[in-house]
Amino acid sequence: MNRKQFLQCSLVGVASLAVAPMSLTASCAAQAKKEEKKTGSLNISFQEGIAPGANLSEKLDFMEKLGVVGFEPGGRGLAGRVGEIKEALKNRPIKVAAICAGFDGFILADDPAIKEQFDTTMREIVAAAGELGSTGVVMVPAFNGQKPCKPHTQETRDYLCEQLHELGEYAVSQGTTVILEPLNRKECFYMRLVADAAAIARDSQSEGVKCMGDFWHMQEETSDYGAFWSAGTKYLQHVHMASRGRRSMPGEDGEKDDYRDGFRALKEMGYDKYVTFECGCQSEDRAAAVTAAVELLRSQWEEV
Ligand code: MG
């Protein structure tokens, strides 16, 4: 609190003393607490296809100029790209954010061979993510269309939490996490709210199991603010960003692209991880659309 804020606060305190038995100290403490809450930062990150550029180096140059601080590569083939990515990020103010999926099989596969594919490829990606200092590997336990899948029963949920516990502990040993991504009922009906994913993360009982929110998939939430707070800093490890009508560049869907309710929660909780663009682009001028999108997010972040 600076001197001006203190004086303003003192005046409010004096006024409140005149009408209510609230102490000056309590009034100032409440004001200071309110200010303390807004400590989160908007760390913008891009998936590989977002920035214009003929190769990774050109894309990173563009990102750097725009003040983008995170890079989210896909998980497929990541183990073979660790050296390339480390080299490309050397001497740049950009770090690896999350890693987007890229494994084979799925964790709830009923066929042991497909489950085995998941276990092997996911662990390879998690190890590479750890080497790159990534915040975690994004995953969905099973899309609606992935079959044969274990039935959606209590027993399966218990099994999922047990399996995620093992995977999470492995991720911790590699210095990273696994991040559950809730979608919507058409894609993954049992994990369509940030709170669903946070509860599964909690019940997995591993520091290496986290969750995220994707502003595109969050269309089923009744409140963006409530959704992020349902995970809180204990579980919220990542955020994806897109326009809210066509999953395009933020701003390309006009008034629908209002992220302020969610941003307010991120700010209040002191969110310090990444917000990654995962979206298409309607405009033929990608550079202009991406730049406008970043500016829009920064101005909405400032407003809350
Ligand atoms: Mg996403």
Residues whose N, C-alpha, C, O or C-beta is under 5 A from the ligand:
A	BS01	MG	D214 H240 E278
